[in-house]
């Protein structure tokens, strides 16, 4: 009974001191094994039960540590993946914001160029749509004014047209 009490007290002390999981598993297993061994076969069986229970408790706590480590690694992996997704989304939004003014400016430039071409007597196609009709009308205008015939819409071209009655 003294040994049983010693094992029990040792388990309580280990728990109170906050010993590592491996040691706590050893003491928990030893305590359970000693109690069971004592119930089944008395003092000698309590000693054997304590040894076997300690080994089993240690093995169980080692497995538990591995599972906890795996869970922690999985949580870290998921967190890193989530952060990467968030960063990619932020970058995508920033790219959209940066492109939106350019797209709007280009659309405005196309519409204003088409209006100017219409005032000058050319047919640039549907407003707001850049296509072969707009390119052809720009080239005709450029040819009539002795400019390089590129067919490209630009701010410089629009300024030229506005100065020349467009």
Secondary structure, 3 states (H helix, E strand, C coil): CHHHHHHHHHHHHHHHHCCCHHHHHHHHHHHHHHHHHHHHHHHHHHHHHHHHHHHHHHHHHHHHHHHHHHHHHHHHHHHHHHHHHHHHHHHHHHHHHHHHHHHHHHHHHHHHHHHHHHHCCCCCCCCCCCCHHHHHHHHHHHHHCCCCCCCCCCHHHHHHHHHCCC
